[in-house]
Amino acid sequence: MAHEYLDEKLLNALLGNGRESLRSLSDELDVSVTTVSNHLNDLEDDGIIEGYTPLIEYDRLGYDVTAILNLKVEGGALSDVTESLEAEKQLISVYETTGDFDVIAVGKFEDTDQMNDQIKTLLDDANIRESTTSVVLNTAAENAQFELPVGE
């Protein structure tokens, strides 16, 4: 099959350069520009590709503090809490989790005072029962994505 594993190859190529032109992708994958365009449209329509966005180095913009907030939430309020956390601009990731905590959120802050203000704001929410915060000392990997396996 000429297009076997084309979606995986296309996604892997985009991981290398999300701004690559359709022509470059078609040359790299040895298929027509129309084929690349159709597959990209399908991947977008299926929600596999949700958008094209830059990877921002927040520390270079003055957001030197990364914090991981672990939250325990009142039973039925989980969706309300996660929805309100999603609206907080400096919380870049919000996860509902199993284990000791119900929610884990990752935030980027200019300094510890700004982080502290965010934590105090969160703790004003009566649905948040408990919070522990870890400050990241060194980032080993961030925004990492992995290439998809392509059949042999």
C-alpha positions as CSV (number, residue, x, y, z in Angstrom):
1,M,0.0,0.0,0.0
2,A,1.5,3.3,-1.1
3,H,0.2,5.3,1.8
4,E,0.7,2.8,4.6
5,Y,1.5,4.5,7.9
6,L,1.3,7.9,6.1
7,D,-0.5,9.5,9.1
8,E,2.2,8.4,11.5
9,K,5.0,9.6,9.2
10,L,3.2,12.9,8.7
11,L,2.8,13.4,12.4
12,N,6.4,12.6,13.0
13,A,7.5,15.0,10.3
14,L,5.4,17.7,12.0
15,L,7.0,17.0,15.4
16,G,10.3,18.0,13.8
17,N,8.9,21.2,12.3
18,G,5.3,22.1,12.7
19,R,5.6,24.9,10.2
20,E,6.9,22.7,7.4
21,S,5.2,23.5,4.1
22,L,2.9,21.0,2.3
23,R,5.4,20.9,-0.5
24,S,8.3,20.0,1.8
25,L,6.2,17.4,3.6
26,S,5.1,15.9,0.2
27,D,8.7,15.7,-0.9
28,E,9.8,14.1,2.4
29,L,7.0,11.6,2.4
30,D,7.1,10.9,-1.3
31,V,3.4,11.7,-1.9
32,S,1.5,14.5,-3.6
33,V,0.8,17.8,-2.0
34,T,-2.9,17.0,-2.3
35,T,-2.5,13.7,-0.4
36,V,-0.6,15.5,2.4
37,S,-3.3,18.2,2.5
38,N,-6.1,15.6,2.7
39,H,-4.4,13.6,5.4
40,L,-3.7,16.8,7.4
41,N,-7.4,17.8,7.1
42,D,-8.5,14.4,8.2
43,L,-6.1,14.5,11.2
44,E,-7.5,17.9,12.2
45,D,-11.1,16.8,11.7
46,D,-10.6,13.7,13.8
47,G,-9.1,15.9,16.6
48,I,-5.7,14.2,16.4
49,I,-4.1,17.5,15.5
50,E,-5.7,20.2,17.6
51,G,-3.7,23.1,16.4
52,Y,-0.4,24.5,15.6
53,T,1.2,26.5,18.3
54,P,4.7,27.7,19.2
55,L,6.6,26.2,22.1
56,I,7.3,29.2,24.4
57,E,10.3,29.3,26.7
58,Y,8.5,31.0,29.6
59,D,11.7,31.4,31.6
60,R,13.2,33.6,28.9
61,L,10.1,35.9,29.3
62,G,10.6,36.2,33.0
63,Y,8.5,33.4,34.3
64,D,11.3,31.8,36.3
65,V,9.2,29.8,38.7
66,T,7.4,26.6,37.8
67,A,5.2,25.1,40.5
68,I,3.2,21.9,40.7
69,L,0.1,22.2,42.7
70,N,-1.5,19.0,44.2
71,L,-5.1,19.5,45.2
72,K,-7.7,17.5,47.1
73,V,-11.2,18.5,46.1
74,E,-14.6,18.0,47.6
75,G,-16.4,15.0,46.2
76,G,-18.9,16.3,43.6
77,A,-17.0,19.5,42.8
78,L,-14.2,18.0,40.7
79,S,-15.5,19.3,37.3
80,D,-16.2,22.7,38.8
81,V,-12.7,23.0,40.2
82,T,-11.0,21.8,37.0
83,E,-13.0,24.2,35.0
84,S,-12.0,27.2,37.2
85,L,-8.4,26.1,37.1
86,E,-8.5,25.9,33.3
87,A,-9.5,29.6,33.3
88,E,-6.4,30.6,35.3
89,K,-4.0,31.8,32.6
90,Q,-0.8,30.9,34.4
91,L,-1.8,27.3,35.0
92,I,-0.5,25.7,31.8
93,S,-1.6,22.1,32.6
94,V,-4.5,20.8,34.7
95,Y,-5.0,17.1,35.3
96,E,-7.7,15.1,37.1
97,T,-5.8,12.2,38.8
98,T,-6.0,9.1,40.8
99,G,-4.0,8.7,44.0
100,D,-3.6,11.0,47.0
101,F,-4.7,14.1,45.1
102,D,-7.7,14.7,42.8
103,V,-6.1,17.4,40.7
104,I,-2.5,18.3,39.7
105,A,-1.9,21.7,38.1
106,V,1.3,23.1,36.7
107,G,1.8,26.8,36.7
108,K,4.4,29.3,35.4
109,F,5.1,32.4,37.6
110,E,7.3,35.4,37.5
111,D,8.4,35.0,41.1
112,T,7.4,33.2,44.3
113,D,5.2,36.2,45.3
114,Q,3.1,35.7,42.2
115,M,3.0,31.9,42.9
116,N,1.9,32.6,46.5
117,D,-0.9,34.9,45.4
118,Q,-2.2,32.2,43.0
119,I,-2.1,29.5,45.7
120,K,-4.0,31.8,48.1
121,T,-6.6,32.5,45.4
122,L,-7.1,28.8,44.9
123,L,-7.4,28.1,48.6
124,D,-10.3,30.6,48.8
125,D,-12.3,28.1,46.8
126,A,-14.3,26.1,49.4
127,N,-14.2,23.1,47.2
128,I,-10.5,22.7,47.5
129,R,-9.8,20.9,50.8
130,E,-6.1,20.6,50.7
131,S,-3.1,21.8,48.7
132,T,0.6,21.0,48.5
133,T,2.9,22.8,46.2
134,S,6.3,21.7,44.8
135,V,8.6,24.3,43.2
136,V,10.6,23.0,40.2
137,L,14.3,23.4,40.8
138,N,15.5,22.2,37.3
139,T,13.6,21.3,34.2
140,A,14.9,18.1,32.7
141,A,12.3,17.9,29.9
142,E,9.2,20.0,29.1
143,N,6.7,20.0,26.2
144,A,8.3,16.7,25.2
145,Q,6.4,14.7,22.5
146,F,7.4,11.4,21.1
147,E,7.5,10.0,17.6
148,L,4.9,7.5,16.7
149,P,6.0,4.0,15.8
150,V,5.8,3.3,12.0
151,G,5.4,-0.3,10.9
152,E,8.2,-1.9,9.1
